Each structure stands twice: as C-alpha cells, then as structure tokens.
Amino acid sequence: MTKYTILLLLSLSLWSGEPKQWGENVTGVVTTFTSDNKEVALTFDACGGSAKSSQFDDRLISFLIENHIPATLFINSRWIHSNPDIFARLASNPLFEIGNHGTAHRPLSVEGKSIYNIAGTASVEEVLHEINDNGSLIEKLTGKRPRFFRSGTAYYDEQAVAVAHENGVEIAGFSILGDAGATLGSQEVAHRIANAKSGDIIIMHMNHPESGTGEGVMEGVNKLKEEGFRFIRLSDVKNRLQRLP
C-alpha cells in the first residue's frame, strides 16, 4: 500500500456527510498570528494559467529584496512551468519562503463547489491531488516540501481543510485583502497595507505588474516601516498562527 493510498484512506475517514461551511474564513483556516511586537506577514500569490496571469512583477520583488523584506510566496504549478528560471531565483533567496498555491488553481472542496465560475475540487482524492501534485513539484525543484497552502480563490469547505491538515499542510488565509485579486488601484492597496495591525496576514499578488499592487505595496510597506513594523514569513511564527474555530 502506497503512502498516497494510506493518506487517501485516512482522509476519506474524515468525510462524513455534506460540508456545512464554504468560503474564505472556515474552520481551521489560519488568518492571523499572535504577537507582542509590531509584526505583519506579507504574502503574495502567483496564479498562472494564461499569459496575463503568468506574468512577474519584477519591480515589486526587487523592492522587497533591496529593502530586505521577507515574504511568503504562494506559487501555482502553472506559474512555475511558465517561469522556471524566475522560480529558481525566488526559491533560492532566503528572504522568501515558497508556499503551495495549488496544481490547477482550484477552490478546495470535497464536493465540487464553485466560486467566481471556477469549479472546485470534487472529491477528497481531488483535494489531495490539488495539494500534493504541486507540493511534489516544489519539493523536487527546491528540496523542501511547502508547509503552507492557499487554494486558487482562497475558498474552502471545512472538510477539505481537515483533509489538508491530515496531509500535514496548514491552510493560509488572510486578515487583510491587500489588492483584491490585483484589481485595486495603488492608493487603495497602500491604504489597506498601512492600516495593518500586528498579527495581520496580508494577501496580494506578484503576477500582475500592470496593476496597482506593486506601487501600493511600496508605499504601504514604507509607511509601516516608519511606524516600526517588521515583516515576517509565516514559518517565522508557525507556533503563533491562529486557526479559525
């Protein structure tokens, strides 16, 4: 019996009846962390799947590097295949940790629920493939399996989250929607970041250089720095992460 078969059987045992929750903030999702200091977690998604969504905001990432600002980067397998050299460069930079943004950028469901016209995974087995296929790709390329996972659309049901936990994966949600899928102007992005509180996890995107995200991040991060905030990767506070009840 393979490790995958054992994991599938264990995960199937968690599924009892229809899920009761569906959304970004369901039981078991991490949205904040505890801190006695001024600390904020910056997270950036890279989705892939089309020419537009497979872009790279080099100016944004260069800003983070030049200012020694760490972040957690959630990267989809399609983006990796489109940008192998950039991925290798990011993965080798100690400022960044690589998170898993899924294999096909699907919402995580055990019964095929959809959001934004994107069909979610339709079974426990599909949940495992969405997590593990990209997780294995990242591990093959970096030598390290990602601990943190964020689904495409960041939507889940609570049973899919439980399956992820059984798989040794933490579901990384957020407390601040930093750029609303890279649709906001730079001033609004900067405003949302600048108003962060200690323990917030901010979600943004690093695959849309045409958007206001990059400019907004630069302005918002500089304001937080002026207020004495420091920036952390999720693994830096792994023992202080707060799951939703």
C-alpha positions as CSV (number, residue, x, y, z in Angstrom):
1,M,0.0,0.0,0.0
2,T,1.5,3.3,-1.1
3,K,1.8,6.4,1.1
4,Y,-0.7,8.2,-1.1
5,T,-3.2,5.3,-0.7
6,I,-2.8,5.4,3.1
7,L,-3.3,9.1,3.1
8,L,-6.4,8.9,0.9
9,L,-8.0,6.3,3.2
10,L,-7.2,8.4,6.3
11,S,-8.6,11.5,4.6
12,L,-11.8,9.7,3.5
13,S,-12.4,8.7,7.1
14,L,-12.7,12.5,7.9
15,W,-15.5,13.0,5.4
16,S,-18.9,12.4,7.0
17,G,-21.9,14.0,5.3
18,E,-22.0,17.2,3.4
19,P,-19.8,20.1,4.4
20,K,-21.5,22.9,6.3
21,Q,-19.2,25.8,5.5
22,W,-18.0,27.4,2.3
23,G,-15.9,30.5,2.0
24,E,-12.5,32.2,2.8
25,N,-13.0,32.0,6.5
26,V,-14.0,28.5,7.5
27,T,-13.0,26.3,10.5
28,G,-9.3,25.5,10.5
29,V,-8.0,28.3,8.2
30,V,-5.2,30.5,9.6
31,T,-6.0,34.2,9.3
32,T,-3.7,35.9,11.9
33,F,-0.9,35.2,14.4
34,T,-0.3,36.4,17.9
35,S,2.4,38.9,18.6
36,D,3.6,41.2,21.3
37,N,5.6,43.2,18.7
38,K,4.7,45.2,15.6
39,E,4.8,42.4,13.1
40,V,2.9,41.8,9.8
41,A,3.1,38.9,7.4
42,L,3.2,39.8,3.7
43,T,2.0,37.0,1.3
44,F,2.0,37.1,-2.5
45,D,0.2,34.8,-4.9
46,A,1.3,33.8,-8.4
47,C,-1.5,32.1,-10.2
48,G,-0.6,31.2,-13.8
49,G,-2.7,29.5,-16.4
50,S,-2.7,32.3,-19.0
51,A,-0.2,34.7,-20.5
52,K,-1.6,37.5,-18.3
53,S,-1.7,35.6,-15.0
54,S,1.7,34.1,-15.6
55,Q,3.5,37.5,-15.5
56,F,6.0,38.5,-12.9
57,D,6.2,41.9,-11.1
58,D,9.9,42.2,-11.1
59,R,9.8,45.8,-9.7
60,L,7.8,44.7,-6.7
61,I,10.0,41.7,-5.8
62,S,13.1,43.8,-6.4
63,F,11.8,46.3,-3.9
64,L,11.4,43.6,-1.3
65,I,14.9,42.3,-1.9
66,E,16.5,45.7,-1.9
67,N,14.8,46.6,1.4
68,H,15.4,43.2,3.0
69,I,11.7,42.5,3.4
70,P,10.8,38.8,3.8
71,A,7.6,37.3,2.5
72,T,5.8,34.1,1.8
73,L,5.2,33.4,-1.9
74,F,2.3,31.2,-2.9
75,I,3.0,29.8,-6.3
76,N,0.8,27.7,-8.6
77,S,2.3,24.9,-10.7
78,R,1.3,26.6,-13.9
79,W,3.2,29.7,-13.0
80,I,6.3,27.6,-12.2
81,H,6.1,25.9,-15.6
82,S,5.9,29.3,-17.3
83,N,8.7,30.9,-15.2
84,P,11.2,28.2,-14.3
85,D,14.2,30.4,-14.0
86,I,12.4,33.1,-12.0
87,F,11.0,30.4,-9.7
88,A,14.5,29.0,-9.1
89,R,15.8,32.5,-8.3
90,L,13.0,33.2,-5.8
91,A,13.2,29.8,-4.2
92,S,17.0,30.3,-3.6
93,N,16.6,33.7,-1.9
94,P,16.5,33.3,1.9
95,L,14.2,36.3,2.2
96,F,11.4,34.2,0.7
97,E,9.6,31.0,1.6
98,I,7.7,29.2,-1.1
99,G,4.1,28.3,-0.3
100,N,1.8,26.0,-2.4
101,H,-0.9,27.7,-4.5
102,G,-2.2,24.5,-5.9
103,T,-1.9,22.5,-9.0
104,A,-4.7,23.8,-11.2
105,H,-5.7,26.8,-9.1
106,R,-9.0,25.4,-7.9
107,P,-11.1,26.2,-4.9
108,L,-10.7,23.4,-2.3
109,S,-13.9,21.4,-1.9
110,V,-14.8,17.8,-1.3
111,E,-18.0,18.1,-3.4
112,G,-17.1,20.3,-6.4
113,K,-18.5,23.7,-5.1
114,S,-17.6,26.6,-7.3
115,I,-16.8,30.3,-6.9
116,Y,-16.1,33.1,-9.5
117,N,-17.1,30.5,-12.1
118,I,-14.2,28.3,-11.2
119,A,-15.1,24.7,-10.3
120,G,-13.6,23.4,-7.1
121,T,-12.2,20.0,-6.5
122,A,-14.9,17.4,-6.5
123,S,-13.7,14.8,-4.0
124,V,-11.2,14.0,-1.3
125,E,-8.9,12.5,-3.9
126,E,-9.0,15.6,-6.0
127,V,-8.3,17.7,-2.9
128,L,-5.2,15.6,-2.3
129,H,-4.1,15.9,-5.9
130,E,-4.6,19.7,-5.9
131,I,-2.3,20.0,-2.9
132,N,0.2,17.2,-3.5
133,D,0.9,17.4,-7.2
134,N,2.2,21.0,-6.8
135,G,3.7,20.2,-3.4
136,S,5.8,17.4,-5.0
137,L,6.8,19.7,-7.9
138,I,8.0,22.3,-5.5
139,E,9.8,19.7,-3.4
140,K,11.5,18.3,-6.5
141,L,12.8,21.7,-7.5
142,T,13.7,23.1,-4.1
143,G,14.4,20.0,-1.9
144,K,11.7,21.3,0.5
145,R,8.1,20.5,0.7
146,P,5.9,23.6,1.4
147,R,4.1,23.6,4.7
148,F,1.6,26.3,3.8
149,F,-1.1,26.0,1.2
150,R,-3.5,28.6,-0.3
151,S,-6.1,27.4,-2.8
152,G,-7.0,29.2,-6.0
153,T,-9.6,31.8,-5.0
154,A,-8.8,31.1,-1.3
155,Y,-12.2,29.3,-0.9
156,Y,-12.6,26.1,1.1
157,D,-15.1,23.9,2.8
158,E,-14.2,22.8,6.3
159,Q,-13.8,19.1,5.3
160,A,-11.3,20.0,2.6
161,V,-9.4,22.0,5.3
162,A,-9.4,18.9,7.6
163,V,-8.0,16.8,4.7
164,A,-5.2,19.3,4.3
165,H,-4.4,19.1,8.0
166,E,-4.3,15.3,7.8
167,N,-1.9,15.8,5.0
168,G,0.4,17.9,7.2
169,V,-0.5,21.1,5.4
170,E,-1.5,24.4,7.0
171,I,-4.2,26.5,5.2
172,A,-3.0,30.1,4.9
173,G,-5.8,32.5,4.8
174,F,-5.6,36.2,5.5
175,S,-6.9,39.0,7.6
176,I,-6.3,41.8,5.0
177,L,-7.4,41.6,1.4
178,G,-4.5,43.7,0.1
179,D,-5.2,44.1,-3.6
180,A,-8.5,42.2,-4.2
181,G,-7.0,39.9,-6.8
182,A,-4.8,42.7,-8.2
183,T,-7.8,44.8,-9.1
184,L,-7.3,47.7,-6.8
185,G,-5.5,51.0,-7.6
186,S,-2.2,51.7,-5.9
187,Q,-3.7,54.2,-3.4
188,E,-6.2,51.7,-2.1
189,V,-3.6,49.0,-1.8
190,A,-1.3,51.3,0.1
191,H,-4.2,52.4,2.4
192,R,-5.0,48.8,3.3
193,I,-1.4,47.8,4.0
194,A,-0.7,51.0,6.0
195,N,-3.7,50.3,8.3
196,A,-2.5,46.8,9.2
197,K,-2.3,45.8,12.8
198,S,0.2,43.5,14.5
199,G,-0.6,39.9,13.7
200,D,-2.3,40.6,10.3
201,I,-1.7,38.4,7.3
202,I,-1.9,40.3,4.0
203,I,-2.7,38.7,0.7
204,M,-1.5,40.3,-2.6
205,H,-0.3,39.2,-6.0
206,M,3.1,39.2,-7.6
207,N,1.9,38.2,-11.1
208,H,0.2,41.4,-12.3
209,P,2.8,44.1,-12.9
210,E,0.2,46.1,-14.8
211,S,-1.9,46.5,-11.7
212,G,-1.6,49.0,-8.8
213,T,-0.3,46.3,-6.4
214,G,3.4,47.0,-6.8
215,E,3.2,50.7,-6.3
216,G,0.8,50.3,-3.4
217,V,3.0,47.7,-1.7
218,M,5.9,50.1,-1.8
219,E,4.0,53.0,-0.3
220,G,2.2,50.9,2.3
221,V,5.3,49.0,3.4
222,N,7.3,52.1,3.8
223,K,4.6,53.6,6.0
224,L,4.6,50.5,8.2
225,K,8.4,50.7,8.4
226,E,8.1,54.3,9.6
227,E,5.8,53.1,12.3
228,G,8.3,50.5,13.5
229,F,6.8,47.4,12.0
230,R,8.8,44.4,10.9
231,F,7.8,41.8,8.3
232,I,7.8,38.1,8.7
233,R,7.3,34.8,6.8
234,L,4.6,32.5,8.0
235,S,7.2,29.9,9.1
236,D,8.7,32.5,11.4
237,V,5.6,32.5,13.5
238,K,4.5,28.9,12.9
239,N,3.9,28.4,16.6
240,R,1.8,31.5,16.9
241,L,-0.6,31.1,14.0
242,Q,-4.3,31.4,14.8
243,R,-6.8,29.0,13.2
244,L,-10.4,29.9,12.9
245,P,-12.6,27.9,15.3
